[in-house]
Amino acid sequence: ATATRGGFDVAKVETIDGLDLRYVTLHSPAGETLAQSLAKLRKLAPGGEFTPNYIHLQSGGAEGTAGSARLAPSTPVTGPALGMIDGGVASTASVDRILQQGFASGAPRPDAHATAVASLLAGSGGVKSAAPGAPLLAADIYGADPKGGNALALAKALGWLVKQRATVVVVSLVGPSNPLVARAVKAAQARGIVLVAPVGNDGAAAPPMFPAAYPAVIGVTAVDRRNRALVEAGRGAQ
C-alpha cells in the first residue's frame, strides 16, 4: 500500500509453491530509473526488502542452444532424485530417467550447457558421470526467454524441486546476491535439499558469486592433475 501511494503499480502478489515464500512484483513509476526506484522504495518502506530481478549466467564453457538436438523426453520420476537448475536437457545427454519442467518462455528447450551438466550428473553414455542412471529432475529457467535465468525463475524452480523430492540440486549458475533467492535457498535447505553451485571463473579478485556463496551451499570448482584449484576459480571467505 505504501509503494502504491508512492507511484508504484503492483503487477502481481504470489507465493512460490513448495517454499511458502510470498513476494510482490512492482512496476516502477514512469520516467524513473531502476536505481531511483529502489532508493525511493527503501525510503518509503525501510522495513521491506527490495531488489531487481537479477539475471544469473551459466558457469562454464558450453553455451547456447544444443543446435538441432531433440529435447530429452520426460518420463515419470518418483521418489528421491537428483535435481538441476539450468536450461533444457537434450537427448544426447543419455540420461535414462528425466523429468523436465520449464520456468521461462519457450522452456524446456535443449541447451548445450544444461546437457553437459546433465551428462556429468546422471548420464550413462560416453561421459563418466557421478551417478549413472540416477533419476534426474531438470528445471529450465532459460528457454528462449530474453529474461531467462532471472532470480524469480530460479526461486520457483527450487520450489518445484522441493515438491518433486529432489535430494541434491546442482545450480551451475552464477550471479549477484539476491534476497529472494537467498530466502528460497534457505527454505529449500530447511526441507532437506543439499545445494551445489560453482564458485565462478573470474579469478581470485572477483567478488563472491551466488548461489555458491550463500550459507551452507557447497561451492565447487575444477582442479588440475596435481589437485590444484584452477587459477581462474573464485576465492574468498565463501
N, C-alpha and C positions, 0 to 999 in steps of 0.2 A: 504493500500500500504506500509506503514511504517512497519507493522508487517510482511508482506511478505518478505520485504528486510531483516528483522531480522531473517529469517529462519522459520517462521510460515506458515502453509498451511491454506487457507480459505476453510473450509468444506461447509459452507452454509451462505447465506445472505438472511434473510427472514423478513417479517413483521407479527406481531401477529394480526390475524384477530379479529376485534371488538374493538381493543385498539389502533391501528395505531402505534405500537411500533416496531421499526426496531432493529434487533440485528444481530451480526456476530458470527458464531461459528468458533473458531480457533483450529487447532491441534498443539500441542507443537512439537518443533524440537526433533528429535530422541536423546535419551540419557539424556534429561533434566527432572528434577523432576517438579512437579506442582509448588512448591514454587519458583524454579529457573525461570520458565517460566513467572510467574506472576510478579516477580521482574524485569525481563528483559522487559516485555511489558510496565510496568509503567515507566520505564526509557526511553524507546523508544518513548512512546506517553503519556506524563504526563497529557494531557488533556482528555484522554479516561477513560472509566470505564471498568475494567476487573475483572472477578470473576469466580471461579469454579462453575460448575452446581450442587450446593449443593442438597443433599437429605433431604427431610422432612419426619419425622416419625409420625405415627398415635398416637394421645394422648388419653390415657385411657386403660382400662383393656382388651377389646375384641380385639384379634389379630389373624392374619392368615386368611385363606380362610374360606368360610362358609360350608366346607365339601361337602356333596352330594346335598346341596340345589341348586335349579334351580335359574337362574338369573330372576329377575322380568322383565316381558316382557314390552318393551317400548310401550307407547301409545302417540298419538299426545297431546302436551301440547301447548295451545295457550293462549296468554295474560299473565299477571303478574303471577309469580310463585316463590316458594321458591327454593333456589339452595344450592348445597353442592358439595365440592371437597374432595374426599376421594377415596375409592375403589368402586367396583361394588356392587349393592344392590340386595340381594336375595329376592325371592317371599315371604319368611317368614316375611318380614317387614310389610306386609299387607298395602301397600301404594296403594291407589285407582288409581291415575294417576301419572305415572312416565315416563320420557324420559331420557334414559341413553346414554352417549357418552364416548368413550374411548380415552385416550391420552397417552397410553403406549402399549407396545407389549402384546397381549392377552387380552386387555381390550375392553369392560367391562367384568369383571369376579367377581362372587359372593365373597364377603369379609365380615367376621364376624363384624369387626369394623364399616364398612360403613353401614351394615344392621342395626346395633344397632342405629347409628346416624339417619338413615332414619326413623326408628320406633319412635324415640323421636321427630323428626320433624313433620312428617305428617302421621304416622301410625294410622290405625283405628281398630287395633286388641286389644290384652290384655294389651298392654303398653299404659299408658296415655301420649299422645303426645301434643306438643304445638299447632298444627293446624291440627286436624284430618281431613283427606280427602282433604287437600290442594294439588294442583298440585306440583310436585317435579321434579327438573332438577338435575340429578346426573352425575357429571364428574368423571370418574375413571382415576386417574393418576398413578395407580399401576399395574393393570392387572397381568400378570405373568412375568413382566419385572424386571431383577435384578437392573436396574436403575430407577425403579418406585419411584414416589414421588419427582422427581427432579424439580428444580426451573423452568426450561423451560416449563415442562409439566403443572406446576401449573399456570404459566402466560398464557399459551394457553387456559387452562380450564376457567380462568377468562374471557378471550376474548369471548369464546363461550357462557358463561352465560350472558354476556352483550348483545350479539346478540339475545339470547333467551328470553330477557326481564325478567331476574330474579330480584327480589326486595331485598330480604335479602339472603345473602350467608353465609353458615356455612363452615368454613375451619377447621376441627377438627384435625389439624396437628401442629407440632412444628419443628422448625429448626433455623439455624443461619440467621442473616440478609443477604439479597441478593439484590444488586441494581436493577436487572431486575424485581424481584418480587415486590420490593418497588415501582418501576415505574408502574407496572401493577396494583397494589393495588390503587395507586393514580389515575390512569386513569379510573379504574372501579368506584371509588367513585365519580369522576367528572361526570360520566354518571348516577349517582343516586343510585348506589348499596350500601347497608349497609352491612359491613363485620363483622362477629362474629368469634372469634377464642379462643382456650383455652390458658391460661397463662402458662401451663406446670405443671408437678407433681414432680419437682426435688427439691422443698423446697425454703425457703426464701433466701438462699445464692446463688442460681443458677443465672446465667446470664439471661438477658431478652430472652424470646422465641418469635419467629416470625412465622406467621404474626401478632400475638396478639399485639406485641409491636410497630407496625407501627402506625403513627399518624392517629387518628380517627377510628381505628379498635376497636371494642368492645371486650375487653379481659374478659373471664369468667372462673369461677371455680365452684366447688360444695360447698355446706355448710352443716353443720350438723343440728341436730334437734333444736339447740339453735341459728341457723342462723350465725354460725361462719365459716369463710372460712377454708377449710381443711388445716391441718398443713403442708402437702406436697405441697400446692399450691405456685406458684411463687409469689414473692413480688417485689416491686420496684417502681420507678417513673412512669414506663409504666402503 
